[in-house]
Structure formats: C-alpha cells, structure tokens
Amino acid sequence: MQTILGSGGAIGTELAKALKAYTSDIRLVSRSPKKVNDSDALFAADILDTKALKNAIHGSSIVYVTVGFTYSHKKWAEKWVPFIENVITFCSEENCKLVFFDNIYMYDPGFLNGMTEETPVNPPSKKGAVRAKVARMILDAIASNKIQALIARSADFYGPSISNNSLLTEMVFKPLSQGKKANWLVSDRYVHSFTYTIDAAVATALLGNTDTAYGQVWHLPTASAPYTGKQWIEHIAKGLGTIPKIQLAPKFLIKIMGIFNPIMRESVEMLYQYDRDYVFDSSKFEKAFDYTPTPYELGIKKIIETDYKQIKDK
C-alpha cells in the first residue's frame, strides 16, 4: 500500500496518477478524498487527529506527505511540527518509508540564484523557519535510523487544472484570460523558476519507488533558463492570444492590502523571492534518472490547452 497524505491538492492528485506506474494499491487520505484512479482506496480523516493519522498510515509501505496547511505562519507553527512528529513515529512503527514533498522556504535568501540541494539553510521568514525545523526533524530521524525517508523539494509550481496555490494561475493565467492585467509581485525584471506539477509528481513517484533515493534531499525536475516576470506574462499572453498587460504590486501596496487580506498579509515576508533572481537547479535528479524537465513553453501550452482552450479557439 502506497499512501498519500493530503491527496486532494494539485501535487497529490498528479502523484496518484503517477503512482499507477508502480502499484494499483494506492490509498488517498484527506478530509474528503476523491478517487483519481478507479482502484484507489479512499480514507477520510483529519490528519491532525493522532488516532486517525495512525490508522491512515497503518499497512502502508510508503507514505507521501503532500499536505498543504492554511497559509499562516501561526497555523504552520501549530500544526506542522506535531504532525511530522506523529508521521515519523507511525512510519517507524509500521516500518514504512516516508517521502516528504517540500518547498524552498528554508534556504538562505542570499543563495537563491542557483539553488541546489546543498544551498545553505537560513530562513528569513517565520514560515521558512517552520519548514526548516520540519526538514531537520526528518533528516535527524534518517540519521538515527528511525525511518527510511527522503525529501523532495520543488520550486513554486505551475500546471494544468490548479488554482489558488499557483501564483502563475491566479496572477497571470486567470486575469489575462479575462482580458485583465496580469499581476506580478515587486518587480518583473528578475528570473523566476517554476516546477511543472506533472514533472514534480512523476519524479516524486519515481523517487519513492527507488530504494537508493532514500536518505537524501532531491530537487524535483525543473526547466533551466527561467523567464523573468515580464517574460512569463508575455509568453502566457501570446499563448492565450491576448495583450501582455502588466500590473506590478510593490511591497508597500501588499502591506496595505494585508491589513484587509490575510493571504496578502502572509505574503509580505515572502516577497524577497521576487526582488532577486530565483533559479532552481535540479541537475542532480536529471543526471541520476536521465530526466528532461518539461520546457516552459510546452508547460504553458499544455495549461492553455487544458484550462483555456475555449479562449484560444476564439
């Protein structure tokens, strides 16, 4: 049994599809799980409930954590650490492997231009500090031989059929498709990597089913030579057949918006990712598995074909 905790999100859904290449014994766990494959076993649970989580993990050979808690540093601090403590404990008891889907919030902001698995950990944000602590818990559990685990890290991601957890969808694809201005944070002159969700899922499934991948941190396959914010908007507008109108949201404006909007308020501490080049290096994975990430141009094309075909066809 391979179990996905947090199966309803963009990554969890694509991961369920990708795991079919390895097994038909897949368990999807969330508050209201829905089948992705006909053979999926559904397990409705509040994963913050210790007993429910223990039951959800029971009988698993591999557990994938693709959970997304409410985007709040206070909620993260309350939920992530006890949740991961329990996951580590139950995976150890069940003698099952753990695959943790991670982001890059813990990295030192001075080293974002060419991030690798060796990039220094020095989080500048409260949410980053939580992610650093969680990653350290998993790495310590590996080092002490408590569990077999690996960490799979992604840059900001984009892909078909995802919405509120994708910056490109919410700030660029949607407004441009509606004839509105695309939005970008702080400055549109810096390059910014995005990981294609299908690549991330395929790679996560591959890592989980490769014994030699455990005990390591892996950057998931992400195309090189990322676009600047301006170029992202121009390429997406071209694909949609519309005008690349741009509206920048400077830091002071986001702070003001944060007075009324919790998401904007939580975004302020993360704006450092948009005032410098943000380049994600996945060459370790690409070389180890002979994998070529989806080029950005093709990723944009697939998203438009999936989600915006009616606009393109006009």
N, C-alpha and C positions, 0 to 999 in steps of 0.2 A: 504493500500500500504506500503510495506517494501522496502526501497530504499538503494542501496549500492553505495556509492560514491567511485570511484576507483575500479570498478568491474573487470578490466582486469588482475589484478595481481594474484599471487598464492593464497592468502587468499581470495580475493574477489570471485574468481572462485569457490573455495570449499565452501565458505559461501553461494553462490547462490544455490548450490546443497543441503546444509544442511537446508536452509530455506523452502524447499519444504515440510518438515515435519510439517510446521506451516501454510503455506499460498501458494496459487498459484498466488498471486498478488505481484509480485516482479519486481522492476524497477532497471535496471542496467545502471549506469551512468559513462561514461568515454568519451574520445575524439572519440574513435571508438569502441563502445560497441558491443559485440557479444553474442548471446544467449547461455546460459548454459542449461536452461530448455526450452522446447517448448513454454511455456506460458509466458516467460519473456517479459517485456516491455522494449524496448531499448530507451535510451535518450542520444543522442550525445551532449556533452557540454564540454567547457573549464571551469572547476570548479573554476578557479581563476577569471573568469568573474562574477561579482556580480549578474547581471541580470540572467545569465544562471544558476548560482547556486541556486538562489531563485526559478526559475522555476523548477529546478530539484528536489528540496525539497517539492515543493507545493503538497499538497494532501497526504503526507506521514504520516503514523502512527509511524514508527520507521525509523531512518536514521542511517546507519552503515558507519563509516569512515574507509576505508581500503586503504587510499591513500598512494602512495609512490612517493615523490618528488625526483628530481635529488639529488644524494648523494653528497651534498656540503653544508658545514656549512653556506656559504653565501646565497645560494639559500634557505636553510631552514629558515634562519633568515628573508629573504624577503617574503617568501610565507606562512609559517605555521601560524604565528600569525594573519595576516589579514584574512586568510582562516577560521581559527577556530572562529574568531570574527563573521564572517558572518554566519557560520554554527549555532552558538549559537543563533544569532539574528533570523535567519529564522526558526529554530526549535521552538523557543519561540513563534514566530508569528503564526506558524502552529499548535502549541500545540502538537508537536510530540516528541517522545523520541529520545535520542541520545546514540549510542553505539560507543565508540572510541577505535579502535584497536591500542594498544600502545606497545612500547618496554621498555627496562630497562636501557636506556642510562642515566636516571636521578639519578640512585642510587649511593650512596657513594661507591667508589671503595674498601673501607676497609671492606665492608659487602657483598661481592659477594658470599661468601661460605655459602649458606643457605638463599637466598633471599626470603622474604615474602612480603606481601602487606604492612607490617609495616617497611620495610627497609628504613633507613634514605635517604632523598633526598639531594644529594650533588654532582652534576655532575662535573666530572673532564675534560669534553670536551666541545667544543663550540656547537656541535650538541646536546649533552646531556643537555646543558643549554636551548636550544630551546625547547626540549621535556619537560623539567621541567616546563617551562613557559606555554606551551600549556596545560599540565595536570592541572596546577594550575588554569588556566582560566576556565576549565571545572568544577573543584571542587568548585570554587567560584560561578559559575553560579548555581550549585546544591544547595550550602549553602544559596544562596539568593532566592531560589525557582523560579529562572528564567526559568529553564528547569528541566525535569527528564532526568538523564543521568547516565551512568556507564562507567568505564574504564576497558577494558580487556587487560591484559598485557601478552606478550609472550616472551620467551627466543629467541635466534637465532633459526630459524626454518629450518626444512628439510621435504621433502615429495616427492611424485611422480610427474613427469611432471612439475618441476620447474627448472629454470636455474640460471640466473645471480644474483638473490637476495638470493641465498642459498650458504653459504660457503662450505658446505659438497658436494654439487653438483659440483661446479666449481673447488674446490681444491682437492677433493678426488675421488668422483664417476667418473667424466669425465676422468681425467688423468689415473687412474687405468684401466678404461675400454679400454683405448687406448694403454695400455702397457707402460705407462709412470710412473714417480714417482708421488706419491701423495704429495701435499704441505700442510704445516701447519705453522701457524704464531707463531713466537717467541720461544715457547717450546712445545713439545708434551707430557710432563710428568704431566700436570695438567688436572683435570677432567673438562668437559665442557658439560653442559646441552643443549639439542636441543628439541624444541617443534615440534611434528609431525603435519603437516599442516591440516590434516583431523580432528585430535583431536581439534585443535585450532578453526576450522570452526564450527564443531558440537557444541562445547562449547559456542562460540560466539552467535550462533543462539539460543541456549538454554537460555543464559543469557538475550538476547534481548527480549525473549518471556516469561520471568519470572518477574512479577511485583515486587516481593520482592528483586530482584537482584539490582535494581536501587539505586543510591546514594552511591555506593561502588566502590572500586577498587578490581578487581579479577585477580588472576594469572591463566592463562589457563592451562589445564591439561598437565603435562609434566612428563615423566617417571623419577623415582628416580634412585639413584646409577648410575650417568652418567659415560661414559667411559673417559679415558684420550685421548689426541690426538692420541697417538700411538695405543691405543686400538680401537679407531674409525677406523683408517686406516686398522688395522689388521682384524677387523670384516667385513669391507666392501670388502677388498681384498679376504677374504675367501668366501664371498657370490658370488663374481664375478669369483672365481676360478683362481685368479691370485696371483702374489707375492706382499707382502706388502712393496713396496719400498717407502722410505720417504725422502722428501727434506724439510728442515726447512728454513724458511725465517726470519732471525733475524731482529731486529728493524733497525739496521744501513743499511741493504740492502733495506728494504722497503722505508727508507728515500731517498736512492739513486734512487730507481725505481720511487719514487714520483716526481722526477724532470721532468720525461718524461710522467708519467701516472697519470692523475687526481684522479682516484679511489685509487691508492696506496697512493697518497699524502693525501687524505681524511681519509685513514685508519690508518695513523700514530697515531692520537690522540685516537684511539680506541684500541690500542694494549694492554692496561692494562687489557683487558678482557681475554688475552691469556697468561699473565705472572703470573697468580694465579688461584686457583680453582674457577670455575664459576658454582654454583649449584642453580638451580631454584626450589623453593618449591611451589607446587600447592595444598597442602593438604586442604586448605580452600575450594576450589572448589570440590575436590574429596569427601570430607565429606558431603558437602551441597547437592550434586547431586548424590552421590553414583556412582561415575565415576572412572573407572580404565584407566589410560593413556596407549596408545599403547607401549608395551615394545620395547626397542631399536632394539633388534634382529629381531622382527617382522616388525618394520618400515623399516629396511634395506632390508629385504626380499621382502617387497611389492614394494619398489622402484626398485629393480633389476628386479622383475617380470614385472613391468610396463614399465620401460625405457631401460633395458639392457638384456632382455630375450634372444636375439639373441646371445649375448656374452656368457651367462651362458650355453646355449644349445650346444655350440661348443665342 
